[in-house]
Amino acid sequence: MDKAALGAFYDRIAKQDMAPLWESLHVLVSQEPATPVAPVHWSYSEAIRPALMESGNLITAEEAERRVLILENPGLKGQGAATNSLYAGMQLLLPGEVAPCHRHTQTALRFVIEGEGAYTSVDGERTPMSPGDMVITPQWTWHDHGNETDRPMVWLDGLDIPMVRFFGSSFAQGGNTAQQPISRPVGDSRARFASNLLPHGWERSRAGSPIFNYRYADTRPALATLARNDTPDPHFGHRMRYIDPTTGGDAMPTMAAAIQLLPQGFETRPTRSTDATIFVVVEGEGESRIGDETFAWQPHDVFVAPSWAWRSHSAKSEAVLFSFSDAGVQRHCGLWRQELANPDKENV
Ligand SMILES: [Fe+2]
């Protein structure tokens, strides 16, 4: 191999926008997932909440359009992303404020952290939000938020922004009015789609679940019943997925969301999977081992597990963790893999 001749060749073809694959093959096609995403943890009480409340004194929701602090992965600086494919941010809506109506091709989930009774409007229907609710605004649906209560409202926004950027398929549009006209009463979509029934003649008009609000008032008793009636799965505790009831698939096409209860003193066995995952602590205290790092967490903290990093959780008190990832997209593409440490026979 004539290194000087090769170097000259590389320089020459670079000017014609070509490059030798043999110099980068093992980076482009790595033997195992190689990711810039770092394990990271944000404390709600010490980091997120103080900064969010400070932002409330500096800019109004209307001025900001959305008053959100991006939870940016330190391995993805400047990209506004929590993982390669997903975005997470913490949004504050103060009493009397409106986050004006808009729509975009990105799908969003809201996981409610603090406050009670502010609303999200989607497709002409308002849904009041309570802590632990997961509210979804499917792609290209008009949505706005309003807080008519006397307390601040905080929720985590999870969006597929980096994924949509990757595909080059971002479109957005502002509404004509700050608040969209309301055409259906509170509870309408719940009655139609969350009662194990479907309206006669209903036909799907877009991807994803027609339910807007997966209420914690329903989720929590379901978890409690599982915890009473089952022994916990050694790797996941008592874990349930948020589904589109019309298909049994994930509630959103680009984001797979789940919630798990870990009994007091329970420690999960390590797992790893190819979907980098964003966790939100709903209840309880404990710690998680993510790769080489250990994070102690409390309610409302957020942490990220990168692709293929080993992860395990231990609960000091009974704990509930909400999580979301791009697992559904990976499964659809035949890419998703998982490894379970010390699997039980019944768990293989
Ligand atoms: Fe939005």
Boltz pocket constraint, residues with backbone or C-beta under 6 A from the ligand:
constraints:
  - pocket:
      binder: B
      contacts: [[A, 102], [A, 103], [A, 104], [A, 108], [A, 143]]
      max_distance: 6.0
